[in-house]
């Protein structure tokens, strides 16, 4: 089985776009392994680290890629099944980054308050789960690994790995996890797949801007749906159809997600469009994936048990 590893530092991907040479090639139907660094290039190994020496925005969230998928052409859909994600370190990292997060002033939300002080935590990963803080008498947090960032290259843009969008990117959607399949648009020959930002655990919204960050080795299987494209990322498993919208303000992210979900139900599952719209109002579920990135991401979910029977 092919194992795709992160390239040397000089070639780490901090943008998702069509201009970098592929670091590997895979075929439709191929199962392969891919390793990723954590969001900080695996450079935080102590709570005494000065984040100013480690983090130079926008050079965070490095991805492994681009991976060229043979035969994928513009107008197709790339489907990526996440078969497994293994965490390759015995601790996760989280931190408070001054001027970054959901409840502080940022470059997009200007306030006159002083930036929050930096804070770094290392979270041991044990057989019981993830230990948030040894000083807190609380249960261990379940380890539920997923990829915060997965995307394909836009046609002409190079988009920061900090940002989500119609190409996928830094959605921070915990549904990009083992057992689920992610559908992404193909905008350039070969699709140019990028993967990174592994998380051991994350609450909905990722409110402080950082989850439990870990390096990973995952097992993926790719396939190509010919001559059919998706307008925004979709995720699927045995229980739900899911559409992801990314925008600011957050309600526009939700509108993108629900518009795509209603369209999906009408185009592929036999619903009349307005019927699907009305039914979503009664049975759909919503996850706020992130409220901190360049754009916010919302996942709209439709339970498959309400799909019409043949």
C-alpha positions in Angstrom: 0.0 0.0 0.0 1.3 3.4 -1.0 2.2 5.7 2.0 2.3 9.4 1.3 4.2 11.4 3.8 4.5 15.2 4.4 7.1 16.8 2.2 10.1 18.7 3.4 9.4 21.9 5.2 10.1 24.0 2.2 7.3 22.2 0.3 4.7 22.0 3.0 1.4 23.2 1.7 0.0 26.3 3.3 -2.4 27.1 0.5 -4.8 24.8 -1.4 -4.5 25.6 -5.1 -3.5 24.4 -8.6 0.1 25.7 -8.8 2.1 23.2 -6.7 3.6 20.1 -8.2 1.9 16.9 -6.9 3.9 15.0 -4.3 2.2 11.7 -5.1 -0.3 10.1 -7.5 -3.1 7.7 -6.8 -5.7 5.9 -9.0 -9.4 5.8 -8.6 -10.3 2.9 -6.3 -6.9 2.9 -4.7 -6.5 2.6 -0.9 -3.5 4.4 0.5 -2.0 5.8 3.6 -1.3 9.5 4.2 0.6 11.1 7.1 0.0 14.6 8.3 1.7 17.0 10.8 -0.3 18.8 13.4 -1.5 22.4 12.9 1.8 23.7 14.3 4.2 21.5 12.3 4.7 19.3 15.5 6.7 22.1 17.0 4.9 22.4 20.3 6.3 19.9 22.9 6.1 22.0 26.1 3.7 24.3 27.9 6.6 26.8 28.1 6.8 27.3 24.4 6.5 30.9 23.3 3.8 30.9 20.6 5.4 33.9 19.0 8.4 31.8 18.1 6.3 28.9 16.8 3.3 30.5 15.0 3.8 33.0 12.2 0.4 33.5 10.6 -0.6 32.4 8.1 2.0 29.7 8.2 -0.1 27.2 10.3 -2.2 24.2 9.4 0.2 22.6 6.9 -1.3 20.0 4.6 0.1 16.9 2.9 -0.5 17.4 -0.8 -1.3 18.0 -3.5 -2.1 14.4 -4.3 -2.9 13.8 -8.0 -5.9 11.5 -8.7 -5.4 10.0 -12.1 -8.3 10.5 -14.5 -10.1 13.1 -12.4 -11.2 16.0 -14.6 -13.0 19.3 -14.1 -16.7 18.7 -13.7 -16.2 15.4 -11.8 -16.6 14.7 -8.1 -13.8 13.3 -6.0 -15.0 11.0 -3.3 -12.7 10.3 -0.4 -13.6 7.5 2.0 -11.9 7.8 5.4 -11.2 4.3 6.4 -9.0 4.9 9.4 -7.1 7.6 11.3 -4.3 6.7 13.7 -2.8 9.3 16.0 1.0 9.1 15.9 1.8 10.8 19.2 0.8 10.2 22.8 -0.4 13.8 23.4 -2.5 16.5 21.8 -1.8 20.2 21.8 -4.2 23.1 22.4 -3.6 26.7 23.0 -5.0 30.2 23.3 -3.5 32.3 20.5 -3.7 36.1 21.1 -6.0 37.7 18.6 -7.4 34.4 17.4 -10.6 32.7 18.5 -14.3 33.0 18.8 -14.6 35.2 21.9 -11.8 37.7 21.4 -10.8 40.5 19.1 -9.2 39.4 15.8 -8.1 41.0 12.6 -11.7 40.6 11.4 -13.4 41.6 14.7 -11.7 44.7 15.9 -12.0 45.7 19.6 -10.0 48.0 21.9 -9.4 45.3 24.5 -6.0 43.9 25.0 -5.3 40.5 23.3 -5.8 37.4 25.5 -2.7 36.0 27.1 -1.2 33.0 25.4 -1.8 29.6 27.0 -0.5 26.2 26.0 -1.7 22.8 27.2 -0.5 19.3 26.4 -3.2 16.7 26.7 -2.0 13.1 27.4 -3.8 10.5 25.3 -4.3 7.3 27.3 -6.3 4.2 27.0 -9.1 6.0 28.9 -9.1 8.9 26.4 -7.8 12.5 26.3 -6.8 14.1 29.6 -7.7 17.8 29.3 -5.9 18.9 32.5 -4.5 16.6 35.2 -5.5 19.3 37.7 -9.2 19.0 36.9 -11.2 16.1 38.3 -13.3 15.5 35.2 -13.7 12.4 32.9 -11.3 11.8 30.1 -12.6 13.1 26.8 -13.3 10.4 24.1 -10.7 10.3 21.4 -12.6 10.7 18.1 -10.0 11.6 15.4 -10.9 13.5 12.3 -9.3 15.8 9.6 -10.0 19.5 10.2 -8.8 20.2 6.7 -9.5 18.4 3.4 -10.0 19.9 0.0 -9.3 20.0 -3.7 -7.7 22.8 -5.7 -9.9 25.6 -7.0 -9.5 26.3 -10.7 -7.3 29.5 -10.4 -7.2 30.5 -6.8 -4.7 29.5 -4.1 -6.6 29.6 -0.8 -5.0 29.6 2.7 -5.2 26.3 4.5 -6.7 28.3 7.4 -9.8 29.0 5.3 -12.8 26.8 4.3 -14.8 27.3 1.2 -16.5 25.6 -1.7 -13.4 23.6 -2.3 -13.5 22.2 1.2 -10.4 23.3 3.1 -10.3 24.1 6.9 -13.9 23.2 7.6 -13.1 21.7 11.0 -16.1 19.4 10.6 -15.8 16.5 12.9 -17.8 14.4 10.4 -14.7 14.0 8.3 -13.9 10.9 10.3 -13.5 7.2 9.8 -16.5 5.5 8.2 -17.5 8.6 6.3 -17.1 9.6 2.7 -16.3 13.2 1.7 -17.4 14.4 -1.8 -15.4 17.3 -3.2 -15.5 19.2 -6.5 -12.8 18.6 -9.2 -11.8 21.9 -10.7 -8.4 20.9 -12.2 -7.0 17.8 -13.9 -6.0 15.4 -11.1 -8.2 17.1 -8.5 -5.1 18.0 -6.4 -6.2 16.7 -3.0 -4.8 18.2 0.3 -5.2 16.7 3.8 -4.2 17.9 7.2 -5.1 19.4 10.6 -5.7 16.2 12.5 -7.8 16.4 15.7 -8.1 14.0 18.5 -11.2 15.7 19.8 -13.1 18.9 19.2 -16.3 20.5 20.4 -18.8 21.9 18.0 -17.7 25.4 16.8 -14.1 25.0 17.9 -14.8 28.1 20.0 -11.2 29.1 21.1 -9.9 28.4 17.6 -7.8 25.4 18.4 -8.9 21.8 19.0 -6.9 18.9 20.3 -4.2 19.0 17.6 -2.3 15.9 16.6 -0.2 14.4 13.8 -1.9 11.4 12.1 -1.5 8.5 9.7 -4.8 7.8 7.9 -6.0 5.2 5.5 -8.1 6.6 2.6 -9.8 5.3 -0.5 -10.5 7.6 -3.4 -13.0 7.3 -6.3 -14.2 9.6 -9.0 -17.8 10.3 -10.0 -17.6 11.2 -13.7 -19.3 14.2 -15.2 -21.1 15.1 -11.9 -19.9 17.9 -9.6 -20.8 19.2 -6.2 -21.2 22.9 -5.6 -20.0 22.7 -2.0 -18.5 19.8 0.0 -20.8 16.9 0.9 -20.3 14.1 3.5 -22.1 10.8 3.7 -22.4 7.9 6.0 -24.9 5.1 6.8 -27.0 7.5 8.9 -26.9 11.0 7.2 -26.5 13.0 4.1 -24.5 16.1 5.0 -23.8 19.3 3.1 -21.2 21.9 4.3 -21.5 25.6 3.9 -18.8 28.1 4.6 -19.3 31.9 4.7 -19.6 34.9 6.9 -22.1 35.7 8.5 -22.9 32.3 10.0 -26.5 32.3 8.7 -25.1 32.5 5.1 -23.0 29.4 5.8 -26.2 27.7 7.0 -28.1 28.8 3.9 -25.4 27.4 1.6 -25.5 24.1 3.5 -29.3 23.8 3.4 -29.6 24.9 -0.2 -27.2 22.2 -1.2 -28.9 19.6 1.0 -32.4 20.4 -0.5 -30.8 20.3 -4.0 -29.2 16.9 -3.3 -32.5 15.5 -2.0 -34.4 16.7 -5.1 -31.8 15.7 -7.7 -30.8 12.3 -6.4 -33.5 11.0 -4.0 -36.8 11.6 -5.7 -38.1 14.5 -3.6 -40.0 17.4 -5.0 -37.9 20.4 -4.2 -40.4 22.2 -1.9 -41.2 19.0 -0.2 -37.6 18.4 0.6 -37.3 22.0 1.9 -40.3 21.5 4.2 -39.2 18.1 5.4 -35.7 19.5 6.3 -37.5 22.0 8.6 -38.8 19.0 10.6 -36.0 16.4 10.6 -32.7 18.0 9.7 -29.9 18.5 12.1 -27.2 21.1 12.2 -23.6 21.2 13.4 -21.7 24.4 13.7 -18.3 23.1 12.7 -16.3 26.3 13.3 -17.0 29.9 14.3 -13.3 31.1 14.2 -11.8 30.7 10.8 -11.6 33.1 7.9 -15.1 31.8 7.0 -17.5 30.0 9.3 -18.6 26.4 8.5 -22.0 24.8 9.1 -23.0 21.2 8.4 -26.6 20.5 7.5 -27.6 16.8 8.0 -30.5 14.9 6.7 -31.3 11.5 8.4 -31.3 8.8 5.7 -34.2 7.0 7.5 -36.5 9.6 5.9 -35.4 9.0 2.4 -38.3 7.6 0.2 -38.4 3.8 -0.1 -38.1 2.4 -3.6 
